Amino acid sequence: MSFVQHPVTVQAPATSANLGPGFDALGLALTLHDTVTAEVEGDGLSIEVRGEGADEVPRDASHLLYRAMSAAFDLLGETPAGLRLTCENVIPHGRGLGSSAAAISAGIVLARALVDGGDDRLDDRAVLQLATDLEGHPDNVAAALSGGLAIAWIDGAAAEAVRLDVDADVTVFVPPQAVATETARGLLPAEVAHADAAFNAGRAALLIAALRDEPARLISATEDRLHQSFRAEAMPASYKLLRQLRVEGVPAVISGAGPSVLAFAHGITDAAPSGWSVHELGVAKLGTRIVA
């Protein structure tokens, strides 16, 4: 197996999972991207990180991006002796905006692109499966890989996803403090009422229709009974903003495991609490892709 003899650059989008009722099933790609360049050279591993997380992420083989690349190289059959990585991070870490899914997706796509004939050796279905295995669930990585709205599920042990084209104005409110996904998941009950499960199933179906054709239905379509209220104690300011926006008629949800709040609207940046950052975004039509 041989490796390409030039740098490869990919961009991976931020994502928002759940979107209210679609717990662990829906993911939306957003127009906020991390950019990573990789080049096979020399021996050993060199990692440069600029932007989000630059003071926190490791610079060795434990870096998530490299772990994803290493897993992909294993499937492809060979790992290069030397690798240089340059990461330009824009997606906030630990805020429910899919930074780990972006890193995993970028790593796998980079590894495949660095190998001559990599697309033939590792097809898109295998890429989704590997990304899901690394992330633990398919909703964020499916959206990060494909762009648009991803409907994701596990069929037996196999990760599956369907991509839909949607268009929406999105505002993301990002608090200064992170909340670990493990912490947020630990607050969820082991069982839920049948009525609440049925409620969310209906709202999730409505949400797909609302994003595709009926935006006026978004306030109803983003209602949830399975996860957001249970996580409120870990992110009280986020939950307060969520309720405030919804009372004002703005379709708003906790983004992923939080604590960021996503609203399907523009022109509402003044609602941001002091110290929070705000991004007015759209839906990323393209997923993780080679740009140079």
KEKE-3310 file (N, C-alpha, C; in steps of 0.2 Angstrom, whole numbers, plus 5000, padded with zeros to 4 digits):
npx = (5004:5002:5005:4999:5009:5007:5000:4984:4968:4954:4937:4926:4909:4901:4888:4871:4863:4848:4838:4827:4814:4820:4829:4844:4843:4841:4851:4859:4868:4879:4883:4897:4913:4927:4944:4956:4973:4983:4998:5009:5024:5041:5046:5036:5024:5017:5008:4998:4988:4976:4965:4949:4950:4964:4972:4969:4968:4977:4993:4998:4997:4985:4976:4960:4957:4968:4967:4955:4960:4970:4963:4956:4967:4971:4960:4962:4974:4988:4999:5006:5023:5027:5018:5010:5000:4989:4978:4964:4953:4936:4924:4915:4921:4914:4901:4890:4889:4895:4909:4917:4912:4915:4929:4931:4925:4933:4945:4944:4940:4952:4962:4958:4959:4973:4978:4983:4970:4961:4947:4941:4945:4939:4923:4909:4899:4907:4914:4905:4901:4913:4915:4904:4906:4917:4912:4901:4887:4876:4870:4876:4889:4884:4877:4888:4896:4888:4881:4867:4851:4852:4845:4847:4851:4853:4854:4853:4869:4874:4877:4866:4860:4850:4850:4843:4839:4837:4832:4836:4836:4847:4851:4864:4867:4880:4886:4899:4904:4908:4899:4900:4897:4895:4891:4879:4871:4871:4861:4849:4834:4832:4820:4806:4789:4776:4768:4775:4785:4778:4773:4785:4789:4779:4781:4795:4793:4785:4794:4803:4794:4791:4804:4806:4795:4785:4788:4781:4776:4787:4788:4779:4784:4797:4795:4799:4799:4808:4822:4827:4822:4826:4840:4841:4846:4860:4863:4857:4856:4855:4843:4834:4836:4831:4817:4813:4815:4806:4793:4792:4789:4799:4806:4816:4829:4839:4855:4861:4869:4870:4879:4874:4861:4850:4841:4828:4829:4833:4840:4839:4849:4851:4845:4855:4862:4873:4890:4889:4893:4887:4881:4875:4869:4867:4860:4872:4875:4884:4894:4908:4922:4935:4945:4956)
npy = (4994:5011:5029:5045:5058:5072:5086:5084:5091:5093:5098:5098:5098:5106:5099:5096:5086:5076:5088:5091:5081:5070:5060:5053:5050:5059:5071:5086:5095:5109:5126:5128:5125:5114:5113:5102:5098:5085:5076:5064:5061:5059:5052:5047:5057:5073:5086:5100:5112:5125:5137:5133:5123:5123:5124:5113:5100:5085:5082:5070:5053:5050:5060:5063:5065:5059:5046:5042:5042:5032:5021:5020:5018:5005:4997:5000:4994:4998:5008:5025:5029:5041:5056:5072:5083:5097:5107:5117:5123:5127:5124:5124:5115:5102:5107:5102:5102:5094:5092:5081:5072:5078:5078:5064:5061:5069:5063:5050:5052:5059:5049:5039:5047:5049:5037:5028:5024:5023:5025:5015:5004:5007:5010:5021:5016:5008:5018:5026:5016:5013:5026:5027:5017:5022:5034:5030:5032:5035:5047:5061:5058:5053:5064:5073:5067:5066:5079:5090:5084:5071:5055:5043:5026:5010:4995:4979:4976:4985:5002:5013:5026:5039:5052:5069:5083:5099:5115:5129:5143:5145:5148:5148:5147:5148:5143:5149:5139:5121:5105:5089:5075:5063:5066:5073:5062:5054:5059:5055:5045:5028:5022:5026:5034:5026:5034:5046:5041:5039:5052:5058:5051:5055:5068:5069:5063:5073:5084:5081:5083:5097:5103:5100:5105:5112:5124:5132:5124:5121:5125:5116:5104:5103:5100:5090:5076:5067:5069:5083:5090:5082:5085:5097:5102:5101:5111:5124:5138:5136:5129:5138:5149:5141:5139:5152:5157:5148:5152:5164:5160:5155:5142:5132:5122:5111:5108:5094:5085:5096:5110:5120:5130:5128:5137:5138:5151:5167:5183:5185:5187:5195:5189:5182:5177:5186:5184:5173:5166:5169:5161:5164:5153:5141:5127:5115:5109:5100:5087:5080:5084:5083:5097:5102)
npz = (5000:4996:5000:4998:4991:4996:5005:5013:5015:5025:5028:5042:5048:5061:5072:5077:5088:5092:5093:5100:5100:5094:5100:5100:5087:5077:5068:5064:5052:5053:5048:5052:5054:5057:5052:5045:5041:5034:5032:5026:5032:5036:5052:5066:5075:5073:5080:5077:5085:5083:5089:5095:5110:5110:5121:5128:5122:5119:5112:5107:5103:5109:5105:5099:5085:5079:5084:5077:5064:5065:5068:5056:5047:5051:5047:5033:5031:5033:5042:5041:5043:5048:5052:5050:5057:5056:5065:5063:5074:5076:5081:5096:5111:5120:5121:5116:5102:5093:5092:5094:5085:5073:5074:5073:5061:5052:5054:5049:5036:5032:5033:5024:5012:5012:5008:4993:4982:4993:4994:4987:4996:5008:5010:5010:5018:5027:5033:5040:5049:5056:5062:5070:5079:5085:5091:5098:5096:5082:5077:5077:5070:5058:5053:5052:5043:5031:5029:5029:5035:5046:5048:5059:5064:5073:5066:5072:5074:5065:5059:5052:5041:5035:5023:5022:5013:5020:5024:5034:5045:5058:5075:5087:5104:5114:5130:5142:5150:5149:5148:5152:5141:5146:5159:5157:5151:5161:5169:5164:5165:5168:5163:5154:5153:5144:5137:5136:5128:5116:5113:5110:5099:5090:5089:5084:5071:5066:5066:5056:5045:5047:5046:5032:5025:5032:5041:5050:5059:5068:5082:5089:5084:5090:5103:5118:5129:5134:5137:5139:5151:5161:5161:5166:5178:5177:5168:5171:5167:5153:5152:5156:5147:5136:5139:5140:5127:5120:5126:5120:5108:5100:5091:5100:5107:5117:5112:5106:5119:5127:5134:5125:5117:5104:5092:5080:5071:5065:5070:5084:5092:5103:5114:5120:5135:5147:5143:5135:5119:5102:5087:5071:5060:5046:5038:5035:5019:5014:5020:5029:5020:5007:5004:4999)
capx = (5000:5006:5002:4999:5014:5005:4995:4977:4965:4947:4933:4920:4904:4898:4882:4867:4859:4842:4834:4821:4811:4824:4834:4849:4841:4842:4857:4859:4875:4878:4888:4903:4918:4934:4948:4962:4977:4987:5003:5013:5031:5046:5044:5033:5018:5017:5001:4998:4981:4975:4958:4945:4953:4971:4976:4967:4968:4983:4997:5001:4993:4978:4972:4954:4958:4973:4964:4951:4965:4974:4958:4955:4973:4971:4956:4965:4980:4994:4999:5012:5028:5026:5012:5010:4993:4987:4970:4961:4947:4931:4918:4917:4922:4910:4895:4884:4889:4898:4916:4920:4910:4919:4936:4931:4924:4939:4951:4943:4941:4959:4966:4956:4962:4980:4980:4981:4964:4958:4940:4939:4946:4935:4918:4905:4896:4912:4916:4899:4901:4919:4914:4899:4910:4922:4908:4896:4880:4877:4867:4881:4893:4880:4876:4895:4899:4884:4878:4860:4848:4853:4841:4852:4849:4857:4851:4857:4875:4876:4875:4862:4858:4847:4851:4838:4840:4833:4835:4833:4840:4849:4855:4866:4869:4885:4888:4906:4906:4906:4896:4903:4891:4894:4887:4872:4868:4870:4855:4843:4831:4833:4814:4801:4782:4774:4764:4780:4789:4773:4773:4791:4789:4775:4785:4800:4790:4782:4799:4805:4790:4792:4810:4806:4790:4781:4792:4777:4775:4793:4787:4776:4788:4803:4794:4802:4798:4813:4829:4829:4820:4830:4846:4841:4850:4867:4864:4851:4855:4853:4836:4831:4835:4827:4810:4812:4814:4800:4788:4792:4787:4804:4807:4822:4831:4846:4859:4864:4869:4870:4874:4872:4854:4849:4835:4827:4827:4839:4838:4837:4855:4850:4843:4860:4865:4880:4896:4888:4894:4881:4882:4870:4871:4862:4862:4878:4873:4889:4897:4915:4925:4942:4945:4963)
capy = (5000:5017:5035:5051:5062:5079:5087:5083:5095:5092:5102:5094:5103:5105:5095:5096:5080:5076:5093:5091:5075:5065:5058:5048:5047:5065:5075:5092:5098:5116:5129:5130:5119:5113:5112:5099:5096:5080:5075:5059:5064:5057:5047:5050:5061:5080:5088:5107:5114:5132:5139:5130:5118:5122:5124:5107:5094:5082:5082:5064:5048:5050:5065:5060:5065:5054:5039:5040:5040:5026:5015:5019:5015:4998:4994:5000:4989:5000:5015:5028:5029:5048:5060:5079:5086:5104:5107:5124:5122:5132:5121:5123:5109:5101:5111:5099:5104:5088:5093:5074:5069:5082:5075:5057:5060:5071:5058:5044:5054:5060:5043:5036:5051:5048:5031:5027:5019:5022:5025:5008:5000:5009:5014:5026:5012:5006:5024:5027:5011:5015:5032:5026:5013:5027:5039:5027:5032:5037:5053:5066:5057:5053:5071:5076:5064:5067:5085:5090:5081:5064:5050:5037:5021:5004:4989:4974:4979:4990:5008:5015:5033:5042:5060:5073:5090:5103:5122:5132:5148:5142:5152:5144:5151:5144:5146:5149:5132:5115:5100:5083:5071:5058:5069:5074:5056:5051:5061:5052:5040:5021:5020:5032:5032:5024:5040:5051:5039:5040:5059:5060:5048:5059:5075:5068:5063:5080:5088:5080:5087:5104:5105:5100:5108:5116:5128:5135:5118:5119:5126:5110:5099:5103:5098:5084:5074:5061:5071:5090:5092:5079:5087:5104:5103:5101:5117:5128:5144:5134:5127:5145:5152:5137:5141:5159:5157:5145:5156:5169:5157:5153:5135:5131:5115:5110:5105:5087:5084:5103:5115:5125:5130:5129:5140:5139:5158:5172:5190:5184:5186:5199:5185:5178:5179:5189:5180:5168:5168:5167:5160:5163:5148:5138:5120:5113:5105:5095:5084:5081:5083:5086:5104:5104)
capz = (5000:4996:5003:4993:4993:4996:5010:5011:5019:5025:5033:5045:5051:5068:5071:5083:5088:5095:5090:5104:5101:5090:5104:5098:5081:5072:5068:5059:5051:5054:5044:5057:5052:5059:5046:5047:5036:5036:5027:5028:5031:5041:5057:5072:5075:5075:5080:5079:5086:5084:5090:5101:5113:5109:5127:5132:5119:5119:5105:5106:5100:5112:5102:5096:5078:5077:5086:5072:5059:5067:5067:5049:5044:5053:5042:5027:5031:5035:5045:5039:5049:5051:5051:5052:5057:5058:5066:5064:5077:5077:5084:5103:5114:5126:5121:5112:5095:5089:5091:5094:5079:5068:5074:5071:5054:5049:5055:5045:5029:5030:5033:5018:5007:5011:5005:4986:4982:4999:4993:4986:5001:5014:5007:5014:5023:5032:5036:5045:5054:5060:5065:5075:5084:5089:5094:5102:5093:5075:5075:5076:5065:5052:5050:5051:5036:5025:5029:5029:5041:5046:5052:5061:5069:5073:5064:5074:5076:5059:5059:5046:5041:5029:5023:5019:5012:5023:5024:5040:5049:5065:5080:5092:5110:5117:5136:5143:5153:5146:5152:5149:5138:5151:5165:5154:5150:5168:5173:5161:5169:5165:5160:5153:5152:5137:5134:5134:5122:5110:5112:5106:5092:5085:5088:5079:5064:5064:5065:5049:5040:5048:5043:5025:5021:5037:5046:5055:5064:5072:5089:5091:5082:5094:5110:5120:5136:5136:5140:5141:5157:5166:5161:5168:5184:5175:5164:5173:5163:5147:5152:5157:5140:5132:5141:5138:5119:5118:5128:5115:5101:5096:5092:5103:5110:5119:5107:5109:5127:5130:5136:5120:5115:5097:5090:5073:5069:5065:5072:5091:5096:5109:5119:5124:5142:5147:5143:5130:5112:5098:5080:5067:5055:5042:5038:5030:5014:5013:5026:5029:5013:5005:5001:4996)
cpx = (5004:5002:5003:5005:5013:5001:4988:4973:4957:4944:4927:4916:4903:4891:4878:4863:4853:4837:4827:4819:4815:4830:4838:4847:4842:4848:4857:4866:4874:4884:4894:4907:4925:4938:4955:4966:4982:4992:5007:5020:5035:5044:5041:5027:5019:5010:5001:4990:4981:4967:4955:4949:4960:4975:4974:4968:4976:4987:5000:4996:4986:4974:4966:4955:4963:4971:4959:4955:4968:4969:4956:4961:4973:4966:4959:4971:4987:4994:5006:5017:5028:5020:5012:5003:4993:4980:4968:4954:4942:4925:4920:4917:4917:4904:4889:4884:4893:4905:4919:4918:4914:4926:4936:4930:4930:4944:4950:4944:4948:4963:4964:4959:4969:4982:4978:4975:4960:4950:4937:4940:4942:4929:4914:4902:4901:4914:4911:4900:4907:4918:4909:4902:4914:4918:4903:4889:4881:4874:4872:4886:4890:4879:4883:4897:4895:4881:4871:4857:4849:4848:4845:4849:4854:4853:4855:4864:4878:4873:4872:4860:4854:4848:4845:4840:4835:4836:4832:4838:4841:4853:4857:4869:4874:4887:4896:4908:4904:4902:4898:4896:4890:4890:4880:4868:4866:4864:4848:4840:4832:4826:4810:4794:4781:4771:4770:4784:4784:4773:4779:4792:4785:4778:4791:4798:4788:4788:4802:4801:4791:4798:4810:4801:4785:4784:4787:4775:4781:4792:4784:4781:4795:4801:4797:4800:4803:4819:4830:4828:4824:4837:4847:4845:4858:4868:4858:4850:4853:4846:4832:4830:4831:4819:4809:4810:4807:4793:4787:4790:4793:4806:4815:4823:4837:4849:4863:4863:4870:4878:4872:4864:4854:4842:4834:4824:4834:4836:4836:4844:4855:4848:4849:4862:4872:4885:4895:4890:4888:4884:4876:4872:4865:4864:4867:4875:4878:4892:4905:4918:4932:4941:4951:4967)
cpy = (5006:5023:5040:5055:5070:5080:5086:5087:5094:5097:5097:5099:5101:5102:5097:5090:5081:5081:5093:5083:5069:5062:5052:5046:5053:5069:5080:5095:5105:5119:5132:5124:5120:5111:5108:5097:5090:5078:5069:5061:5061:5052:5051:5054:5068:5083:5096:5109:5121:5132:5135:5124:5117:5122:5117:5101:5091:5083:5076:5059:5047:5055:5061:5059:5059:5047:5037:5038:5033:5020:5014:5016:5007:4994:4994:4996:4991:5007:5018:5029:5036:5052:5067:5081:5093:5105:5115:5123:5128:5130:5121:5116:5108:5105:5108:5101:5100:5089:5086:5071:5072:5079:5068:5057:5063:5066:5052:5046:5056:5054:5040:5040:5050:5042:5030:5022:5018:5022:5018:5003:5001:5013:5018:5022:5010:5012:5026:5022:5012:5021:5031:5022:5017:5032:5036:5027:5036:5044:5059:5064:5056:5060:5074:5073:5066:5074:5084:5087:5074:5060:5044:5032:5015:4998:4983:4977:4985:4997:5010:5022:5034:5050:5063:5080:5094:5110:5126:5137:5145:5147:5148:5148:5146:5147:5145:5142:5126:5110:5094:5079:5066:5060:5070:5067:5052:5053:5058:5046:5033:5019:5026:5029:5030:5030:5045:5048:5040:5047:5061:5057:5052:5065:5074:5067:5070:5085:5087:5084:5094:5107:5105:5104:5113:5119:5131:5130:5117:5120:5119:5104:5098:5101:5091:5082:5068:5063:5078:5092:5089:5081:5094:5106:5104:5107:5121:5134:5142:5132:5133:5148:5148:5139:5148:5160:5154:5149:5162:5167:5155:5146:5134:5124:5115:5106:5099:5086:5090:5104:5120:5125:5132:5132:5140:5146:5162:5179:5190:5184:5190:5195:5181:5181:5182:5184:5174:5171:5165:5166:5160:5159:5146:5131:5118:5108:5099:5093:5085:5079:5086:5092:5106:5098)
cpz = (5000:4998:4998:4996:4993:5002:5008:5017:5019:5030:5035:5049:5058:5067:5078:5083:5093:5093:5094:5105:5098:5094:5101:5091:5075:5073:5062:5058:5050:5050:5049:5056:5055:5052:5048:5041:5038:5030:5030:5026:5037:5045:5062:5070:5077:5074:5082:5079:5087:5085:5096:5103:5113:5115:5131:5129:5119:5112:5104:5103:5103:5109:5098:5088:5075:5079:5080:5066:5059:5066:5060:5045:5045:5048:5035:5026:5032:5038:5043:5045:5052:5048:5054:5052:5060:5059:5067:5067:5078:5081:5092:5106:5120:5127:5118:5105:5090:5087:5090:5087:5073:5068:5071:5063:5050:5049:5050:5038:5027:5029:5026:5012:5006:5008:4997:4986:4988:4998:4991:4991:5007:5011:5012:5020:5029:5036:5042:5051:5059:5065:5071:5081:5088:5093:5099:5100:5086:5073:5073:5070:5058:5049:5048:5044:5030:5024:5029:5036:5041:5051:5053:5065:5069:5072:5066:5077:5070:5060:5052:5047:5034:5029:5020:5018:5015:5023:5030:5043:5056:5069:5085:5098:5114:5124:5137:5146:5149:5151:5148:5147:5143:5157:5163:5154:5156:5172:5170:5165:5165:5161:5159:5152:5145:5134:5132:5128:5115:5108:5108:5099:5087:5084:5083:5072:5061:5062:5058:5044:5041:5045:5035:5022:5026:5042:5052:5061:5069:5079:5092:5090:5086:5101:5112:5127:5138:5139:5142:5148:5163:5167:5164:5174:5183:5171:5165:5169:5156:5146:5153:5151:5136:5133:5139:5131:5117:5120:5123:5108:5097:5097:5094:5107:5113:5114:5109:5116:5130:5131:5131:5119:5108:5095:5082:5071:5069:5068:5080:5095:5103:5115:5123:5130:5142:5147:5138:5123:5108:5091:5076:5061:5051:5042:5032:5025:5012:5019:5025:5022:5012:5002:4998:4996)
residu = (MET:SER:PHE:VAL:GLN:HIS:PRO:VAL:THR:VAL:GLN:ALA:PRO:ALA:THR:SER:ALA:ASN:LEU:GLY:PRO:GLY:PHE:ASP:ALA:LEU:GLY:LEU:ALA:LEU:THR:LEU:HIS:ASP:THR:VAL:THR:ALA:GLU:VAL:GLU:GLY:ASP:GLY:LEU:SER:ILE:GLU:VAL:ARG:GLY:GLU:GLY:ALA:ASP:GLU:VAL:PRO:ARG:ASP:ALA:SER:HIS:LEU:LEU:TYR:ARG:ALA:MET:SER:ALA:ALA:PHE:ASP:LEU:LEU:GLY:GLU:THR:PRO:ALA:GLY:LEU:ARG:LEU:THR:CYS:GLU:ASN:VAL:ILE:PRO:HIS:GLY:ARG:GLY:LEU:GLY:SER:SER:ALA:ALA:ALA:ILE:SER:ALA:GLY:ILE:VAL:LEU:ALA:ARG:ALA:LEU:VAL:ASP:GLY:GLY:ASP:ASP:ARG:LEU:ASP:ASP:ARG:ALA:VAL:LEU:GLN:LEU:ALA:THR:ASP:LEU:GLU:GLY:HIS:PRO:ASP:ASN:VAL:ALA:ALA:ALA:LEU:SER:GLY:GLY:LEU:ALA:ILE:ALA:TRP:ILE:ASP:GLY:ALA:ALA:ALA:GLU:ALA:VAL:ARG:LEU:ASP:VAL:ASP:ALA:ASP:VAL:THR:VAL:PHE:VAL:PRO:PRO:GLN:ALA:VAL:ALA:THR:GLU:THR:ALA:ARG:GLY:LEU:LEU:PRO:ALA:GLU:VAL:ALA:HIS:ALA:ASP:ALA:ALA:PHE:ASN:ALA:GLY:ARG:ALA:ALA:LEU:LEU:ILE:ALA:ALA:LEU:ARG:ASP:GLU:PRO:ALA:ARG:LEU:ILE:SER:ALA:THR:GLU:ASP:ARG:LEU:HIS:GLN:SER:PHE:ARG:ALA:GLU:ALA:MET:PRO:ALA:SER:TYR:LYS:LEU:LEU:ARG:GLN:LEU:ARG:VAL:GLU:GLY:VAL:PRO:ALA:VAL:ILE:SER:GLY:ALA:GLY:PRO:SER:VAL:LEU:ALA:PHE:ALA:HIS:GLY:ILE:THR:ASP:ALA:ALA:PRO:SER:GLY:TRP:SER:VAL:HIS:GLU:LEU:GLY:VAL:ALA:LYS:LEU:GLY:THR:ARG:ILE:VAL:ALA)
# end
